[in-house]
Amino acid sequence: MSPYAMSMLLSSLSTGTLITLISNHWFLAWIGLELNTLAIIPLMSKMHHPRATEAAIKYFLIQSMASALLLFATTLNAWYTGEWTIINMQTTLPTLMLTTALMMKLAVAPFHLWLPDVIQGLDLTACMILLTWQKLAPMALLFQAGPNMNPMLMVLLGTLSLLVGGWGGLNQPQIRKIMAYSSIAHLGWMIIVMSYLPNLALLNLLVYLLMNMAMFMMIINLSSTNINKMASSWMKNPPLTSAMMIILMSLGGLPPLTGFLPKWLILEEIVKQNMTPIATMAAISALLSLFFYLRLSYTTSLTNPPTPQNSKIMWRLKTNPNQIMPMTIIISTMILPISPSIMNLT
């Protein structure tokens, strides 16, 4: 792709998200979502491969349906209330339709089936954008409209996402699908606590984005797309492979790493709300997610690759240094000791 076209698409992608983030009018927020969707479609299909084209078409259809439902819900709400402001969702039916539209955009269960198929057809850079930057605009709308949504419905959707994200990634050999189900599970944690403590959901979102960025940058550097390729990562870059195992444990929420912080605080908040069975199910689903992260770490560190490495190993090649990756790795592993300061901020 031409650098000029790439810069224009990335600028449009960031502009669409920023328009949605700063807007308090539903129509302006909808315009930002549409600009965001139209900008990422060429980035998804730039490989000129049938799988990439199929993934881009699936993504476009799902996002178009969700945007149409969101626009219809906000129009119906404006008909009832006479206002287009985001925080003024007072009626039941438009709020339910809006919840469905945002859950479709975020791939929260039971509206999650499109995400693993779409992710599997993309290159790793497009996967990273789809699982990090593309979450910001719908989550911003969810933070603003969340107080008007049904708390029990949000808890039900979040719990279902936790279970689906945990079960779905168990037998997956493809790293991209594992990261897709990981995204579904992490969104479940955010959705559960959204109605009760939005600041905690925001903390979880930021920690998840940092861990996901670090993981995808390492996967891109090591060119690992499935478990067999991850098993040969030691011959490419041993220090980076060691860091990748630590990030996998942080994604699973294993103490004393950063990923344990939001899960710990969310479980504490759920118990305070007298929802001990939901907290128990969330903890069990976290164990499911931790199992397939441990499976990846075991395959990477304690097994030999099934075939000999015939290509040149990476330390003999010139690699482009990534200045962002060390910072994201450090933040994704070492935030837990300063958790009291973070809690004072929230």
C-alpha positions in Angstrom: 0.0 0.0 0.0 1.2 3.5 -0.8 2.5 5.5 2.2 0.2 8.4 1.3 -2.8 6.1 1.3 -1.7 4.5 4.6 -1.2 7.8 6.3 -4.6 9.0 5.1 -6.3 5.9 6.3 -4.6 6.0 9.7 -5.4 9.7 10.1 -9.1 8.9 9.2 -9.1 6.0 11.7 -7.8 8.2 14.5 -10.0 11.1 13.6 -13.2 9.0 13.6 -12.3 7.7 17.1 -11.5 11.2 18.4 -14.8 12.5 17.0 -16.7 9.9 18.9 -14.6 10.5 22.1 -15.3 14.2 22.2 -18.9 14.2 21.1 -22.0 14.5 23.3 -24.5 14.4 20.4 -25.6 11.0 19.1 -25.4 12.0 15.4 -21.9 13.2 15.7 -20.9 10.1 17.6 -22.4 8.0 14.8 -20.5 9.9 12.2 -17.2 9.1 14.1 -18.1 5.4 14.2 -18.8 5.3 10.5 -15.6 7.1 9.6 -13.7 4.7 11.9 -15.3 1.7 10.2 -14.7 2.9 6.6 -11.0 3.8 7.4 -10.1 0.3 8.7 -11.7 -1.7 5.9 -8.8 -1.0 3.4 -6.3 -1.7 6.1 -7.9 -5.1 6.7 -8.0 -6.1 3.0 -4.5 -4.8 2.1 -3.0 -8.3 1.8 -5.1 -9.0 -1.4 -5.9 -12.5 -0.1 -9.3 -14.2 -0.2 -9.3 -14.6 3.6 -8.5 -11.0 4.2 -11.3 -9.9 1.8 -13.7 -12.2 3.5 -12.8 -10.9 6.9 -13.2 -7.3 5.7 -16.6 -8.0 4.3 -17.8 -9.8 7.5 -16.5 -6.9 9.6 -18.2 -4.3 7.4 -21.5 -6.1 7.5 -21.5 -6.5 11.2 -20.4 -3.0 11.9 -23.0 -1.6 9.4 -25.8 -3.6 11.2 -24.6 -2.3 14.6 -24.4 1.3 13.4 -27.8 1.1 11.8 -29.3 -0.3 15.0 -27.5 2.4 17.0 -28.8 5.2 14.8 -32.4 3.8 14.9 -32.2 3.5 18.7 -31.0 7.1 19.1 -33.6 8.4 16.7 -36.3 6.6 18.6 -35.0 8.0 21.9 -35.0 11.5 20.3 -38.6 11.0 19.2 -39.6 10.1 22.8 -37.5 12.6 24.7 -36.8 15.4 22.2 -33.0 15.3 22.9 -30.0 13.9 21.1 -27.5 14.0 24.0 -25.7 10.8 24.7 -26.3 10.8 28.5 -30.1 11.2 28.1 -31.2 7.7 27.3 -34.4 7.5 29.4 -36.7 5.1 27.6 -36.5 1.3 27.9 -36.7 0.1 24.2 -34.1 2.6 22.8 -31.7 1.8 25.7 -32.1 -2.0 25.0 -31.4 -1.5 21.3 -28.4 0.7 22.0 -27.0 -1.9 24.4 -27.4 -4.5 21.6 -25.7 -2.3 19.1 -22.7 -1.5 21.3 -22.3 -5.2 22.3 -22.2 -6.1 18.6 -19.5 -3.5 18.0 -17.5 -4.8 20.9 -18.0 -8.5 20.2 -19.4 -9.2 23.6 -21.2 -12.6 23.9 -23.7 -13.6 22.5 -22.7 -11.2 19.7 -19.2 -12.5 19.5 -19.2 -15.1 16.7 -17.8 -12.7 14.0 -14.6 -11.8 15.9 -12.6 -15.0 15.7 -13.3 -15.5 12.0 -12.5 -11.9 11.2 -9.3 -12.0 13.2 -8.1 -15.2 11.6 -8.2 -13.6 8.1 -6.1 -10.5 9.0 -2.4 -9.8 9.3 -1.0 -9.2 12.8 -0.9 -5.4 12.5 -4.5 -5.2 11.5 -5.4 -7.6 14.4 -3.6 -5.4 16.9 -5.5 -2.3 15.6 -8.8 -4.2 15.7 -8.4 -5.5 19.2 -7.0 -2.3 20.7 -7.8 1.0 19.0 -11.2 -0.1 17.7 -12.4 -0.7 21.2 -12.0 2.9 22.2 -15.0 4.5 20.4 -17.7 2.0 21.5 -16.3 1.9 25.0 -16.5 5.7 25.2 -20.2 5.6 24.3 -20.7 2.8 26.8 -19.1 4.8 29.5 -21.4 7.8 28.8 -24.7 5.8 28.3 -23.8 3.1 30.8 -25.6 4.6 33.9 -28.9 4.4 32.0 -28.5 0.8 31.0 -30.0 -2.2 32.9 -27.3 -3.3 35.4 -28.5 -6.9 35.6 -28.5 -7.2 31.8 -24.9 -5.9 31.7 -23.9 -8.4 34.4 -25.5 -11.2 32.5 -23.7 -10.3 29.2 -20.4 -9.8 31.0 -20.7 -13.2 32.7 -21.6 -14.9 29.4 -18.6 -13.2 27.8 -16.3 -14.5 30.5 -17.5 -18.1 30.1 -17.4 -18.0 26.3 -14.0 -16.3 26.2 -12.6 -19.0 28.6 -14.1 -22.0 26.9 -13.5 -20.8 23.3 -9.8 -20.5 23.6 -9.0 -23.9 25.1 -8.4 -26.0 22.0 -7.3 -23.2 19.6 -3.9 -23.7 17.8 -4.0 -20.3 16.2 -2.6 -17.4 18.2 -5.0 -14.8 16.6 -8.1 -16.8 17.6 -6.7 -17.2 21.1 -6.2 -13.4 21.3 -9.8 -12.9 20.0 -11.3 -15.1 22.7 -9.0 -13.3 25.2 -10.5 -10.0 24.1 -14.0 -11.4 24.6 -13.1 -12.5 28.2 -11.5 -9.2 29.1 -14.5 -7.3 27.8 -16.6 -9.5 30.1 -14.8 -8.2 33.1 -15.3 -4.6 32.0 -19.0 -5.0 31.2 -19.7 -6.7 34.6 -18.4 -3.7 36.6 -19.5 -1.0 34.2 -22.8 -0.2 35.9 -21.3 -0.1 39.4 -17.8 1.4 39.2 -17.0 2.9 35.7 -13.6 4.1 36.8 -12.6 0.5 37.5 -13.8 -0.6 34.1 -11.7 2.2 32.6 -8.6 1.0 34.5 -9.3 -2.5 33.2 -9.6 -1.2 29.7 -6.3 0.7 29.9 -4.4 -2.3 31.4 -5.9 -4.6 28.7 -4.9 -2.3 25.9 -1.3 -2.1 27.2 -1.0 -5.9 27.6 -2.6 -6.6 24.2 -0.3 -4.1 22.4 2.8 -5.6 24.1 1.7 -9.1 23.1 1.0 -8.3 19.5 4.2 -6.4 19.1 6.2 -9.4 20.3 4.1 -11.8 18.0 4.9 -9.5 15.1 8.6 -9.4 15.9 8.8 -13.2 16.2 6.4 -13.9 13.3 4.4 -16.3 15.4 0.9 -17.1 14.1 0.3 -20.5 15.6 1.6 -22.7 18.5 4.1 -24.6 16.3 5.8 -21.3 15.3 5.8 -20.1 18.9 7.6 -23.3 19.8 10.5 -22.2 17.6 10.7 -18.7 19.1 13.6 -19.6 21.3 15.8 -19.9 18.3 14.8 -16.5 17.1 15.0 -14.2 20.2 15.3 -15.8 23.6 14.9 -12.6 25.7 11.8 -11.5 23.8 10.3 -15.0 24.2 10.9 -14.9 27.9 9.1 -11.6 28.1 6.3 -13.0 26.0 5.7 -15.8 28.5 5.5 -13.2 31.3 3.0 -11.1 29.3 0.9 -14.2 28.7 0.7 -14.8 32.5 -0.2 -11.1 33.0 -3.0 -11.5 30.5 -4.2 -14.5 32.5 -4.3 -12.4 35.7 -1.6 -14.3 37.6 -0.1 -12.4 40.6 2.2 -10.5 41.0 1.8 -9.2 37.5 -0.2 -6.2 36.2 -3.1 -8.2 34.9 -4.0 -9.4 38.4 -4.8 -5.8 39.5 -8.1 -5.2 37.6 -9.4 -8.7 38.2 -8.7 -8.5 41.9 -10.4 -5.1 42.2 -13.4 -6.1 40.1 -13.9 -9.3 42.1 -13.8 -7.2 45.3 -16.4 -4.8 43.9 -18.7 -7.6 42.7 -18.6 -9.1 46.2 -19.4 -5.7 47.7 -22.5 -5.6 45.5 -23.7 -9.0 47.0 -23.1 -10.9 43.8 -21.0 -13.7 45.2 -22.1 -16.4 42.6 -21.2 -14.0 39.8 -17.8 -13.4 41.4 -17.3 -17.2 41.7 -18.2 -17.7 38.0 -15.8 -14.9 37.1 -12.9 -16.5 39.0 -13.6 -19.9 37.5 -13.6 -18.4 34.0 -10.3 -16.6 34.8 -8.9 -20.0 35.5 -10.0 -21.2 32.1 -8.3 -18.3 30.4 -5.2 -18.9 32.5 -5.1 -22.5 31.3 -4.7 -21.7 27.6 -2.2 -18.9 28.4 -0.2 -21.5 30.4 -0.6 -23.9 27.4 1.1 -21.3 25.2 3.8 -20.7 27.7 4.5 -24.4 28.1 4.6 -25.0 24.3 7.0 -22.1 24.0 9.4 -22.9 26.8 9.3 -26.6 27.6 8.8 -28.3 24.2 10.8 -28.5 21.0 9.3 -27.4 17.7 7.8 -30.3 15.7 10.0 -29.5 12.6 13.6 -28.3 12.4 14.1 -24.7 11.8 15.2 -24.4 8.2 15.2 -20.6 7.8 17.8 -18.2 9.1 17.4 -17.4 12.8 16.5 -13.9 13.6 19.6 -12.8 15.4 21.6 -13.0 12.2 19.1 -10.6 10.5 18.8 -6.9 10.8 15.6 -6.0 12.7 13.9 -2.7 13.1 14.0 -1.7 16.8 10.6 -0.9 18.3 10.8 1.9 20.9 7.2 1.4 22.2 7.5 -2.4 23.0 9.9 -2.1 26.0 7.6 0.5 27.7 4.5 -1.6 27.1 6.2 -4.8 28.4 7.4 -3.0 31.6 3.9 -1.5 32.3 2.2 -4.8 31.6 4.2 -6.6 34.2 5.2 -4.1 37.0 2.2 -2.0 37.9 0.8 -4.1 40.8 3.2 -2.7 43.5 1.7 0.8 42.9 -1.9 -0.4 43.1 -2.7 1.7 46.3 -1.8 4.9 44.4 -3.9 3.8 41.4 -6.9 3.1 43.7 -6.6 6.6 45.2 -6.8 8.0 41.7 -9.9 6.0 40.9 
